[in-house]
Amino acid sequence: MNSLGFDKAPGRTRVVVAMSGGVDSSTTAALLDEQGYQVIGVTLQLYDHGRAVKSTRSCCAGQDIYDARRVADTLGIPHYVLDFESRFRDAVIDDFADSYVRGETPVPCVRCNQTVKFRDLLAMARELGADALATGHYVRRVAGGAGAELHRAVDPVRDQSYFLFATTQEQLEYLRFPLGDMDKARTRELARRFGLAVADKADSQDICFVPEGSYADVVGRLRPGAFRAGDIVDLQGRVLGRHDGIIRFTIGQRRGLGIAAPEPLYVVRLEPRANRVVVGPRAALLRDRVRVREVNWLGPGDLPGGGVRAAVKLRSTQAPAAATVYGREGDTAEVVLDEPEAGIAGGQACVFYDGERVLGGGWITREDEAEAA
């Protein structure tokens, strides 16, 4: 077996590497090229600020494409740029805007991996005759008795498993993650050794199509009717103030509410139909039951209706919490937490873990929708 798990020499193994122009994917391509694989670099042109979100900033994607091409030239590997703008807008940007309008807090990076990268790009890699698609994600693919398993990265600071929960079993069999066993310092060290121009390139911090970090402004440009004024009310429905659009608020928010109160108030619930922001004390944020939809199960067998013990992450930055996950009708599940958690927001991902292994996950349902179900 070669290092990617194929029963043939690296020189007879074709690998498409998703090259974003950053140091991680560039180092992935360099590592596989050094090991003798037939490496093909593919870069996706996903958006143009001028057309997608009408920003006054120039398209930063252009620099990333240029950087990816420079790395490919340095390595002497074929490199292709694919125009996936329309797919990205339909599957990611529009979904992001619509989710905010529904009173949710979306995670567009998960949708991007789920659709444009691991569905559309993976299909393109197969068309190119590749044996595998490799990416620069910090996550591990481990061979298990029943097939490939998804595990956390060795470096917990860089672990990206939360954002890859929607990867299907079929996709996981085809994917490879060469950086899962190393930390970022090692990645940059290798990039310098390979002489890559992006070795010291800064990591991207914001969502790629929200270059200035203003989610509400982007949603407002895409959905002009989203800025509808409405009431800010307490748990009893008493009006405390006014807002100029629920898309400016998220569950658990304390600052910027624009109301005065004798005690700290937090956004407890968003009601898009009534166009209301509901606020209350921190205790009102606590929930011990969460409904999730579009569940992707990567654990053994089927997700049992009788429940399975797991550690669940309710936000990418939160530590896992002990819970029992119950399979429900269709592709839904109910998560019962051992201890209540605060700030659980509809539209975020709930990811299930068994130790280092990712068992799957789903999208958190808004509290009002969960109660209706």
Residue, then its C-alpha position, 0 to 999 in steps of 0.5 A: m500500500n502507498s501512503l494514500g492507501f492504494d495498492k499501487a506505486p505513487g507514480r501510478t496514482r493520480v490525485v487531484v488537490a484542491m488548491s485554494g492559494g493558501v499555505d495548507s493546500s499548497t503544502t498538501a500538493a507539494l507533499l504529494d508531489e514529493q512522494g511521487y504521485q501524479v498531482i493535478g492542482v485545481t482551484l475554484q473561482l467561487y465568487d467575485h465581490g463585484r457581482a456576488v455581493k456588490s462590494t466596493r472591494s476588489c475580488c480577493a479571490g483573484q490573488d488566491i488564484y494567482d498564488a495557487r498558480r504560482v505554487a503549481d508552477t513552482l512544483g511543475i504540476p498541471h493546474y486548472v481553474l474552474d469557474f464555480e461562481s454560479r454553483f457557489r452562489d446558489a448553494v452557499i451565498d443564497d443559502f446563507a442569506d436565506s438562513y439569516v432571514r429565517g432567524e438562523t445563524p448559518v455556517p456557510c463553510v460547512r455548506c461549501n464543503q458539503t456542496v461545491k467542494f465535496r460534491d461538485l469538485l469531487a465529481m470533477a476529480r472523478e472525471l479527470g480519472a483521479d484515484a482521490l481528491a486531497t485537501g488541506h483540511y486539518v482532519r484525519r481519515v482513518a481506515g476502520g473495519a467497516g470503511a473509512e472513518l472521520h477523526r479529529a486532527v492531531d492538533p486540537v487548535r487546528d481541527q476542522s472536523y466540525f466543518l466536515f460533519a456533512t461529508t458522506q461515507e461515499q465521499l470519505e472513501y475518496l477523500r484524503f487529508p495529508l495534514g491531519d497528523m501535523d500542526k500549523a507550524r510544521t505545515r509552514e516549515l514544510a512550505r518553506r522547505f519546498g520553496l513555496a511563495v505562500a509559506d508565510k501567507a496569513d490565514s483567512q479569518d472571515i467568511c470568504f464572501v464577507p470580506e469586512g466581517s459585516y454579515a448583515d450588510v451582505v444579507g441586506r444587499l442580497r435580500p433588500g427586504a430583510f431590514r424590516a423594523g420590528d419590536i424587541v420584546d421581553l419573555q412576556g411580550r412587553v415591548l422594550g424597544r425597536h429593531d431595524g432588522i432581525i438579521r442584525f441579531t443572533i441568539g445569545q447576543r448581549r451588546g448592541l440591543g439598544i435598550a435599557a434594563p436594570e439587569p443584563l438582557y440577552v437575545v433569547r429567540l428570533e421570531p421571523r414571522a412576527n419580526r420580533v426579537v425576544v430578550g431575557p435573562r441569561a437563564a432563559l438561554l439554557r436548553d437541554r434538548v436540541r432538534v437537528r435536521e439533515v442528519n449525516w450519520l457516519g457511525p456504525g450501523d444506523l443512528p438508533g432510536g434508542g439513543v447513543r452516547a456522544a460528545v456534541k459540539l453546538r458551535s465550532t468554538q465550544a467544547p464538546a458537551a456530554a449528551t445522548v443522541y436519538g434517531r428520529e423520523g427521516d433525517t432528524a435527531e433529538v439531542v438530550l444534553d446532560e447539562p443545559e447549554a446557553g446560546i444554542a442557535g438555529g442554523q448552527a451545526c451540532v456535531f456528534y463525537d465518540g472520542e476522536r471519531v466524528l459520528g456525524g451531525g446535523w443542523i440545529t432547528r430554531e427553538d420555535e420550530a422544534e417546539a412545533a415539531 
